[in-house]
Amino acid sequence: MQHTLALIAVLALVGLHQDFWLWDDPRLVLGFLPSGLAYHAAYSVVTAGLWALIVRYAWPAGLDEADRSTVGSEERAQ
């Protein structure tokens, strides 16, 4: 279920990345920032937060344990 929700959220962000509705918007945010740039700044923060949630809650369970056991055996072999 977590992987499905993560996929849906990522696909939603892919769709929101195409901000065609702001291409011709001449407004400034905070008096100096073009609306398209402000949108992408907020988009980047939201995307970083989503990836942090995906890493926290949808990361495959055995992936880290397999990596740790491989690193340990390689160090012993040397």
N, CA, C and O atoms as CSV, one atom per row, in Angstrom:
chain,resi,resn,atom,element,x,y,z
A,1,MET,N,N,0.815,-1.199,0.000
A,1,MET,CA,C,0.000,0.000,0.000
A,1,MET,C,C,0.864,1.271,0.000
A,1,MET,O,O,0.549,2.245,-0.683
A,2,GLN,N,N,1.960,1.245,0.779
A,2,GLN,CA,C,2.834,2.416,0.846
A,2,GLN,C,C,3.489,2.702,-0.495
A,2,GLN,O,O,3.663,3.858,-0.881
A,3,HIS,N,N,3.851,1.641,-1.200
A,3,HIS,CA,C,4.499,1.829,-2.498
A,3,HIS,C,C,3.521,2.403,-3.514
A,3,HIS,O,O,3.901,3.212,-4.360
A,4,THR,N,N,2.270,1.987,-3.431
A,4,THR,CA,C,1.247,2.512,-4.336
A,4,THR,C,C,1.002,3.993,-4.070
A,4,THR,O,O,0.902,4.786,-5.007
A,5,LEU,N,N,0.906,4.365,-2.803
A,5,LEU,CA,C,0.717,5.778,-2.464
A,5,LEU,C,C,1.910,6.617,-2.894
A,5,LEU,O,O,1.745,7.741,-3.368
A,6,ALA,N,N,3.107,6.074,-2.732
A,6,ALA,CA,C,4.312,6.797,-3.151
A,6,ALA,C,C,4.305,6.997,-4.662
A,6,ALA,O,O,4.650,8.074,-5.147
A,7,LEU,N,N,3.918,5.974,-5.404
A,7,LEU,CA,C,3.865,6.084,-6.857
A,7,LEU,C,C,2.832,7.116,-7.292
A,7,LEU,O,O,3.094,7.910,-8.196
A,8,ILE,N,N,1.681,7.115,-6.669
A,8,ILE,CA,C,0.632,8.089,-6.999
A,8,ILE,C,C,1.119,9.506,-6.704
A,8,ILE,O,O,0.889,10.419,-7.497
A,9,ALA,N,N,1.788,9.694,-5.568
A,9,ALA,CA,C,2.288,11.022,-5.202
A,9,ALA,C,C,3.358,11.493,-6.187
A,9,ALA,O,O,3.376,12.662,-6.571
A,10,VAL,N,N,4.245,10.593,-6.594
A,10,VAL,CA,C,5.287,10.969,-7.550
A,10,VAL,C,C,4.664,11.321,-8.897
A,10,VAL,O,O,5.065,12.300,-9.526
A,11,LEU,N,N,3.694,10.537,-9.344
A,11,LEU,CA,C,3.024,10.839,-10.615
A,11,LEU,C,C,2.278,12.170,-10.545
A,11,LEU,O,O,2.241,12.911,-11.527
A,12,ALA,N,N,1.684,12.476,-9.392
A,12,ALA,CA,C,1.016,13.774,-9.225
A,12,ALA,C,C,2.031,14.911,-9.330
A,12,ALA,O,O,1.751,15.939,-9.947
A,13,LEU,N,N,3.202,14.730,-8.731
A,13,LEU,CA,C,4.235,15.762,-8.824
A,13,LEU,C,C,4.773,15.903,-10.238
A,13,LEU,O,O,5.123,17.005,-10.661
A,14,VAL,N,N,4.843,14.807,-10.966
A,14,VAL,CA,C,5.276,14.887,-12.370
A,14,VAL,C,C,4.288,15.744,-13.150
A,14,VAL,O,O,4.690,16.584,-13.956
A,15,GLY,N,N,3.001,15.533,-12.912
A,15,GLY,CA,C,1.983,16.341,-13.582
A,15,GLY,C,C,2.033,17.800,-13.168
A,15,GLY,O,O,1.873,18.687,-14.006
A,16,LEU,N,N,2.253,18.059,-11.885
A,16,LEU,CA,C,2.314,19.437,-11.394
A,16,LEU,C,C,3.581,20.165,-11.849
A,16,LEU,O,O,3.634,21.395,-11.824
A,17,HIS,N,N,4.574,19.426,-12.254
A,17,HIS,CA,C,5.813,20.059,-12.718
A,17,HIS,C,C,5.589,20.831,-14.020
A,17,HIS,O,O,6.312,21.786,-14.304
A,18,GLN,N,N,4.624,20.436,-14.786
A,18,GLN,CA,C,4.313,21.114,-16.053
A,18,GLN,C,C,3.402,22.303,-15.751
A,18,GLN,O,O,2.184,22.203,-15.903
A,19,ASP,N,N,3.965,23.396,-15.336
A,19,ASP,CA,C,3.189,24.557,-14.875
A,19,ASP,C,C,2.839,25.492,-16.035
A,19,ASP,O,O,3.199,26.669,-16.014
A,20,PHE,N,N,2.161,24.986,-17.014
A,20,PHE,CA,C,1.807,25.793,-18.186
A,20,PHE,C,C,0.898,26.964,-17.837
A,20,PHE,O,O,0.834,27.933,-18.593
A,21,TRP,N,N,0.198,26.898,-16.716
A,21,TRP,CA,C,-0.707,27.977,-16.335
A,21,TRP,C,C,0.035,29.221,-15.842
A,21,TRP,O,O,-0.589,30.267,-15.667
A,22,LEU,N,N,1.326,29.139,-15.618
A,22,LEU,CA,C,2.098,30.300,-15.150
A,22,LEU,C,C,3.021,30.884,-16.215
A,22,LEU,O,O,3.749,31.835,-15.931
A,23,TRP,N,N,3.009,30.349,-17.416
A,23,TRP,CA,C,3.936,30.813,-18.443
A,23,TRP,C,C,3.764,32.290,-18.780
A,23,TRP,O,O,4.752,32.995,-18.985
A,24,ASP,N,N,2.540,32.756,-18.838
A,24,ASP,CA,C,2.281,34.143,-19.236
A,24,ASP,C,C,1.832,35.016,-18.068
A,24,ASP,O,O,1.230,36.069,-18.277
A,25,ASP,N,N,2.117,34.591,-16.852
A,25,ASP,CA,C,1.685,35.332,-15.666
A,25,ASP,C,C,2.746,36.383,-15.310
A,25,ASP,O,O,3.857,36.024,-14.921
A,26,PRO,N,N,2.420,37.663,-15.436
A,26,PRO,CA,C,3.427,38.711,-15.178
A,26,PRO,C,C,3.570,39.094,-13.695
A,26,PRO,O,O,4.399,39.942,-13.365
A,27,ARG,N,N,2.786,38.492,-12.802
A,27,ARG,CA,C,2.824,38.877,-11.388
A,27,ARG,C,C,4.149,38.524,-10.720
A,27,ARG,O,O,4.843,37.588,-11.117
A,28,LEU,N,N,4.472,39.297,-9.704
A,28,LEU,CA,C,5.674,39.047,-8.911
A,28,LEU,C,C,5.252,38.610,-7.506
A,28,LEU,O,O,4.307,39.155,-6.936
A,29,VAL,N,N,5.944,37.648,-6.971
A,29,VAL,CA,C,5.704,37.175,-5.608
A,29,VAL,C,C,6.712,37.881,-4.708
A,29,VAL,O,O,7.902,37.930,-5.021
A,30,LEU,N,N,6.246,38.417,-3.614
A,30,LEU,CA,C,7.075,39.177,-2.670
A,30,LEU,C,C,7.703,40.401,-3.328
A,30,LEU,O,O,8.696,40.933,-2.831
A,31,GLY,N,N,7.136,40.843,-4.428
A,31,GLY,CA,C,7.582,42.050,-5.079
A,31,GLY,C,C,8.769,41.913,-6.018
A,31,GLY,O,O,9.118,42.879,-6.696
A,32,PHE,N,N,9.409,40.734,-6.083
A,32,PHE,CA,C,10.591,40.605,-6.939
A,32,PHE,C,C,10.707,39.251,-7.644
A,32,PHE,O,O,11.467,39.131,-8.605
A,33,LEU,N,N,9.985,38.248,-7.197
A,33,LEU,CA,C,10.151,36.897,-7.709
A,33,LEU,C,C,9.053,36.571,-8.714
A,33,LEU,O,O,7.875,36.605,-8.358
A,34,PRO,N,N,9.405,36.255,-9.955
A,34,PRO,CA,C,8.378,35.884,-10.932
A,34,PRO,C,C,7.572,34.680,-10.432
A,34,PRO,O,O,8.113,33.792,-9.774
A,35,SER,N,N,6.283,34.664,-10.751
A,35,SER,CA,C,5.398,33.633,-10.211
A,35,SER,C,C,5.834,32.231,-10.614
A,35,SER,O,O,5.706,31.300,-9.819
A,36,GLY,N,N,6.345,32.058,-11.825
A,36,GLY,CA,C,6.813,30.739,-12.241
A,36,GLY,C,C,7.999,30.260,-11.428
A,36,GLY,O,O,8.088,29.081,-11.088
A,37,LEU,N,N,8.912,31.170,-11.116
A,37,LEU,CA,C,10.082,30.819,-10.310
A,37,LEU,C,C,9.671,30.519,-8.868
A,37,LEU,O,O,10.197,29.592,-8.251
A,38,ALA,N,N,8.742,31.293,-8.339
A,38,ALA,CA,C,8.241,31.040,-6.990
A,38,ALA,C,C,7.546,29.681,-6.918
A,38,ALA,O,O,7.691,28.943,-5.943
A,39,TYR,N,N,6.788,29.366,-7.974
A,39,TYR,CA,C,6.116,28.071,-8.027
A,39,TYR,C,C,7.149,26.948,-8.000
A,39,TYR,O,O,6.986,25.977,-7.262
A,40,HIS,N,N,8.197,27.070,-8.788
A,40,HIS,CA,C,9.198,26.006,-8.830
A,40,HIS,C,C,10.007,25.930,-7.543
A,40,HIS,O,O,10.452,24.846,-7.167
A,41,ALA,N,N,10.206,27.035,-6.867
A,41,ALA,CA,C,10.876,26.999,-5.560
A,41,ALA,C,C,10.027,26.222,-4.554
A,41,ALA,O,O,10.542,25.376,-3.823
A,42,ALA,N,N,8.733,26.508,-4.520
A,42,ALA,CA,C,7.826,25.770,-3.631
A,42,ALA,C,C,7.727,24.310,-4.059
A,42,ALA,O,O,7.692,23.411,-3.218
A,43,TYR,N,N,7.683,24.080,-5.360
A,43,TYR,CA,C,7.627,22.715,-5.898
A,43,TYR,C,C,8.842,21.914,-5.444
A,43,TYR,O,O,8.712,20.745,-5.084
A,44,SER,N,N,10.012,22.526,-5.458
A,44,SER,CA,C,11.232,21.838,-5.038
A,44,SER,C,C,11.192,21.461,-3.563
A,44,SER,O,O,11.633,20.374,-3.188
A,45,VAL,N,N,10.671,22.340,-2.732
A,45,VAL,CA,C,10.553,22.047,-1.301
A,45,VAL,C,C,9.579,20.895,-1.073
A,45,VAL,O,O,9.850,19.996,-0.276
A,46,VAL,N,N,8.440,20.924,-1.775
A,46,VAL,CA,C,7.450,19.854,-1.644
A,46,VAL,C,C,8.030,18.527,-2.137
A,46,VAL,O,O,7.817,17.489,-1.511
A,47,THR,N,N,8.757,18.556,-3.247
A,47,THR,CA,C,9.360,17.340,-3.788
A,47,THR,C,C,10.391,16.759,-2.821
A,47,THR,O,O,10.432,15.546,-2.618
A,48,ALA,N,N,11.213,17.604,-2.232
A,48,ALA,CA,C,12.197,17.132,-1.253
A,48,ALA,C,C,11.499,16.503,-0.051
A,48,ALA,O,O,11.941,15.472,0.455
A,49,GLY,N,N,10.417,17.117,0.404
A,49,GLY,CA,C,9.654,16.548,1.514
A,49,GLY,C,C,9.037,15.207,1.163
A,49,GLY,O,O,9.025,14.285,1.979
A,50,LEU,N,N,8.523,15.101,-0.062
A,50,LEU,CA,C,7.942,13.825,-0.492
A,50,LEU,C,C,9.010,12.739,-0.533
A,50,LEU,O,O,8.773,11.623,-0.071
A,51,TRP,N,N,10.173,13.050,-1.076
A,51,TRP,CA,C,11.227,12.034,-1.127
A,51,TRP,C,C,11.673,11.633,0.274
A,51,TRP,O,O,11.978,10.464,0.511
A,52,ALA,N,N,11.714,12.567,1.189
A,52,ALA,CA,C,12.060,12.227,2.574
A,52,ALA,C,C,11.022,11.271,3.163
A,52,ALA,O,O,11.379,10.323,3.863
A,53,LEU,N,N,9.750,11.514,2.884
A,53,LEU,CA,C,8.695,10.609,3.366
A,53,LEU,C,C,8.789,9.238,2.705
A,53,LEU,O,O,8.590,8.215,3.361
A,54,ILE,N,N,9.092,9.216,1.414
A,54,ILE,CA,C,9.225,7.930,0.722
A,54,ILE,C,C,10.393,7.135,1.302
A,54,ILE,O,O,10.269,5.932,1.531
A,55,VAL,N,N,11.517,7.793,1.539
A,55,VAL,CA,C,12.665,7.094,2.118
A,55,VAL,C,C,12.318,6.595,3.513
A,55,VAL,O,O,12.730,5.498,3.890
A,56,ARG,N,N,11.584,7.361,4.274
A,56,ARG,CA,C,11.246,6.989,5.649
A,56,ARG,C,C,10.243,5.846,5.720
A,56,ARG,O,O,10.404,4.934,6.531
A,57,TYR,N,N,9.211,5.882,4.882
A,57,TYR,CA,C,8.105,4.952,5.043
A,57,TYR,C,C,7.989,3.894,3.944
A,57,TYR,O,O,7.320,2.885,4.164
A,58,ALA,N,N,8.593,4.070,2.800
A,58,ALA,CA,C,8.410,3.111,1.709
A,58,ALA,C,C,9.725,2.494,1.240
A,58,ALA,O,O,9.759,1.846,0.194
A,59,TRP,N,N,10.787,2.679,1.981
A,59,TRP,CA,C,12.072,2.101,1.610
A,59,TRP,C,C,12.000,0.580,1.788
A,59,TRP,O,O,11.457,0.114,2.790
A,60,PRO,N,N,12.527,-0.198,0.852
A,60,PRO,CA,C,12.484,-1.660,0.982
A,60,PRO,C,C,13.187,-2.124,2.254
A,60,PRO,O,O,14.279,-1.654,2.574
A,61,ALA,N,N,12.563,-3.041,2.971
A,61,ALA,CA,C,13.029,-3.436,4.300
A,61,ALA,C,C,14.388,-4.127,4.284
A,61,ALA,O,O,15.232,-3.794,5.116
A,62,GLY,N,N,14.637,-5.050,3.398
A,62,GLY,CA,C,15.865,-5.824,3.443
A,62,GLY,C,C,17.031,-5.211,2.714
A,62,GLY,O,O,18.112,-5.797,2.691
A,63,LEU,N,N,16.852,-4.065,2.124
A,63,LEU,CA,C,17.892,-3.473,1.296
A,63,LEU,C,C,19.116,-3.073,2.115
A,63,LEU,O,O,20.243,-3.346,1.700
A,64,ASP,N,N,18.925,-2.443,3.249
A,64,ASP,CA,C,20.053,-2.004,4.061
A,64,ASP,C,C,20.771,-3.171,4.719
A,64,ASP,O,O,21.998,-3.159,4.811
A,65,GLU,N,N,20.038,-4.174,5.176
A,65,GLU,CA,C,20.665,-5.312,5.833
A,65,GLU,C,C,21.544,-6.079,4.852
A,65,GLU,O,O,22.633,-6.518,5.222
A,66,ALA,N,N,21.099,-6.248,3.617
A,66,ALA,CA,C,21.894,-6.954,2.619
A,66,ALA,C,C,23.170,-6.176,2.317
A,66,ALA,O,O,24.229,-6.778,2.136
A,67,ASP,N,N,23.087,-4.874,2.261
A,67,ASP,CA,C,24.260,-4.045,1.984
A,67,ASP,C,C,25.257,-4.119,3.132
A,67,ASP,O,O,26.463,-4.191,2.898
A,68,ARG,N,N,24.773,-4.101,4.359
A,68,ARG,CA,C,25.672,-4.166,5.517
A,68,ARG,C,C,26.401,-5.501,5.584
A,68,ARG,O,O,27.585,-5.544,5.916
A,69,SER,N,N,25.704,-6.590,5.272
A,69,SER,CA,C,26.360,-7.891,5.331
A,69,SER,C,C,27.407,-8.031,4.227
A,69,SER,O,O,28.428,-8.687,4.428
A,70,THR,N,N,27.170,-7.433,3.087
A,70,THR,CA,C,28.133,-7.474,1.985
A,70,THR,C,C,29.373,-6.667,2.331
A,70,THR,O,O,30.489,-7.115,2.069
A,71,VAL,N,N,29.201,-5.491,2.912
A,71,VAL,CA,C,30.336,-4.646,3.275
A,71,VAL,C,C,31.183,-5.331,4.329
A,71,VAL,O,O,32.411,-5.293,4.256
A,72,GLY,N,N,30.553,-5.952,5.295
A,72,GLY,CA,C,31.298,-6.637,6.340
A,72,GLY,C,C,32.108,-7.795,5.809
A,72,GLY,O,O,33.251,-7.981,6.227
A,73,SER,N,N,31.559,-8.581,4.902
A,73,SER,CA,C,32.290,-9.726,4.359
A,73,SER,C,C,33.416,-9.269,3.439
A,73,SER,O,O,34.450,-9.932,3.360
A,74,GLU,N,N,33.235,-8.150,2.743
A,74,GLU,CA,C,34.315,-7.635,1.891
A,74,GLU,C,C,35.481,-7.137,2.728
A,74,GLU,O,O,36.640,-7.310,2.349
A,75,GLU,N,N,35.180,-6.518,3.868
A,75,GLU,CA,C,36.249,-6.007,4.725
A,75,GLU,C,C,37.035,-7.168,5.333
A,75,GLU,O,O,38.253,-7.079,5.483
A,76,ARG,N,N,36.350,-8.252,5.683
A,76,ARG,CA,C,37.033,-9.410,6.262
A,76,ARG,C,C,37.901,-10.115,5.222
A,76,ARG,O,O,38.939,-10.679,5.566
A,77,ALA,N,N,37.487,-10.089,3.958
A,77,ALA,CA,C,38.235,-10.768,2.901
A,77,ALA,C,C,39.543,-10.064,2.592
A,77,ALA,O,O,40.474,-10.693,2.090
A,78,GLN,N,N,39.632,-8.784,2.876
A,78,GLN,CA,C,40.851,-8.033,2.579
A,78,GLN,C,C,41.788,-8.200,3.694
A,78,GLN,O,O,42.890,-7.652,3.661
